[in-house]
Amino acid sequence: MQFSDALIALCAEAEQALSGHFARIDAVSFANSSRVLDAFREHRVSDAHFAGTSGYGYDDRGRDTLDAIYADLFGAEAAFVRHSIVNGTQALTIGLFGLLRPGDVMLSAAGKPYDTLEEVIGITGTPGDGSLRDFGVDYRQIELAGNDFDYPAVEAALAELGDRVKVVFVQRSKGYLNRCTLTVAQIAKFAEFVHARSGAWVVVDNCYGEFTEEAEPTAVGADLCIGSLIKNPGGGMAESGGYIAGRARAVELCSYRLTSVGVGLEVGATLGQNKSLYKGLFYAPHTVAQALKTAHLAAYIFDRLGYEVEPGWDTPRSDIIQAVRMKTPEGLIAFCQGIQAGSPVDAYVSPEPWAMPGYADQVIMAAGAFTQGSSIELSADGPLRPPYTAFFQGGLTYESGKVGVLSAAQTVLDRCHR
C-alpha cells in the first residue's frame, strides 16, 4: 500500500507523542496477563481441559473450569462462557430475560442502549415478536449528565418506581452514541449508589471494555457483566460465543434462560471449541492492548486532519472504540472503505451502506476479519445519520492496526480533501 510522505511523517509524530500512553497500556496488559496466568495455574489448566464433548455435554471439565476462571478474573461469584452464544446481543438478551419478570421495570441509566437491543426491549419492532415489552416488562431511560450518571434523576426514578425496578442497566461503552465511555471507577460509585436505594440488579453491558483496565465492573459492585467473545475476551481466537459473570443467583437465573429451568449449566456440549476459548482468554490482555494502541493512533492522526474524535488522542480509555466524526456520508464511507482495504481478509471488497438487520438506519461496516463480525479484529462501522460518525475498533496487532489506520486516512485524504 502506498501512503504519502506527509502521512508517514504524521504517523511518526503520533507515535512519539503517544509513547507514554503506550507504556501505560503495556503496564495494564502485563497486570491483566499476570491475573490470567494466576487463574490458569490456580485451576490447574491442562491439555485435558481442551477435549470436547457432544450431546448433553455432562461433566465437561473444560467448560466448567473455564466458567470458574472467568468468575475469578471478573471478581464474580459465578460465570458461564458458551461458544453457542451467537453475539453480544444474544448474551444480553439471555441476561435481561433471565432477571426480568412481568410487571418489572428495566431502568437504563446511561441513555439508549445499543441499537440491536431496541427490538429486544420493545422500544422498536413489531408487537407480538417476543420483546420484553410483550412480556409485560416496562422500560425507562435516563440520559447521562455530561460524562457521568445523572444521580438526581436516577434517585428520583428509583423513588418513584420502587420495587418494580429489577434491573438498572448500564452500557459501559458508547455504542453508536456520541458520548463518553464509562470507567470502572464510575460504575463502582454508581453501583454503590443504586444498592443503597434499591434491591435492583445493576447489569453492565461490558462489550468492548474487558481488560482495558485492571478490574471489571463485577469486581467493584456490579451484579452482572455481559459480553461477547468475538470482542475483547476472545483475544481474536474465539470464533463465536459470549459470557455472563456476576452474583451467583443472578448467573443461575440467566443460566435457566440459556438452557431451561432446573437444567441451567449442567449441560452444554463444547464440540471441540474449548481450546480456542482458553487460548483466546490467554491472548486477550495483549490483544486488547494492541487495539488500544491502534485506537490512540487513529485519534491522533484524524484529530490532526481536522476531525472531531472521541475520546481524544491523549485520553485514557475504558473501551477499544474510537469514534471519528466524519461530518458527511462520503467521509464515513471513505473511512470504512479505507479500513477494509487495509485488512487481511477481503481487502479487495468495497463495503457499502445497507439495511442491516436490527438497525434503524442504513449501516456501513468494514470487517476484513478472520472471524466474521469480530470486533477485536480491525473493523469500522457506523450508521448513515448525522454527524456520520465512524466507530473504529480492534487490531490484532498494532502493526496491522497501524496499516489500517493509514489506509483509512489516505482514502479520506484522496476523496474528501481535494
ABEGO torsion letter per residue (X at the ends): XBBBAAAAAAAAAAAAAAAAAAAAAAAAAAAAAAAAAAAAAAAGBBAAAABBBBEAGBGBAAAAAAAAAAAAAAGBABBBBBAABABAAAAAAAAAAAABBBGBBBBBAAEBBBAAAAAAAGABEBBGAGBAAAAGBBBBBBBBBEABBBAAAAAAAAAAAEAABABBBBBABAEABBBBBBBAAAAAAAAAAAAAABABBBBBBABGABGABABBAAAAGBABBBBBAABAAAGGABABEBBBBEBAAAAAAAAAAABBBGAEAABGBAGGAAAAAAAAAAAAAAAAAAAAAAAAAAAAAAAAAGBBBOBBAABBBABABBBBBAGBAAAAAAAAAAAAAABABGAABBBBBBBBBGBABBBBBBBBBABBGBAABBBBBEBBBOAGBBBBBEGABAAAAAAAAAAAAAAAAAAAAX
